[in-house]
């Protein structure tokens, strides 16, 4: 995994396929939240959202997977870009006994807004927390 920090405090991370990289991304979100004085509850929501966005990219997307976090006006903007054009969708029709498939529902529940856009190499999924 490679990291770099922009002058405005944004963190850019290029990920490989591992749970350790998701933990590192959550730590990057926490660090950026601290620098920008984002409250603990919003920061926890942003960490949950980035975990789910990256989990989806790792399970359903294609490498390379890039992650970006930035803060503005008390909000956290998370973006994850991967090499797949598959559209992320919340799946409210899941049975209560199913153990996976709720990632985008969680992102939807902790975000003010979320969305996606096609890119030259796949898609970018974003969440504003």
DAMOFEN-V189871 format. One record per backbone hydrogen bond with DSSP energy under -0.5 kcal/mol. CO is the residue of the C=O (numbers start at 0). NH is the residue of the N-H. Records with the same first field share a line. If there is no record, write none. Layout:
# DAMOFEN-V189871
CO=NH / NH
This chain:
# DAMOFEN-V189871
1=13
3=11
5=8
9=5
10=68
11=3
12=14 / 66
13=1
14=64
15=17
17=20 / 21
18=22
19=23
20=24
21=25
22=26
23=27
24=28
25=29
26=30
27=31
28=32
29=33
30=34
31=35
32=37
33=36
38=42
39=43
40=44
41=45
42=46
43=47
44=48
45=49
46=50
47=51
48=52
49=53
50=54
51=55
52=56
53=57
54=58
55=59 / 60
56=60
61=82
63=65
64=14
65=80
66=12
67=78
68=10
69=76
71=74
74=71
75=77 / 128
76=69
77=126
78=67
79=124
80=65
81=122
90=93
94=97
101=105
102=106
103=107
104=108
105=109
106=110
112=127
114=125
116=123
118=121
121=118
122=81
123=116
124=79
125=114
126=77 / 128
127=111 / 112
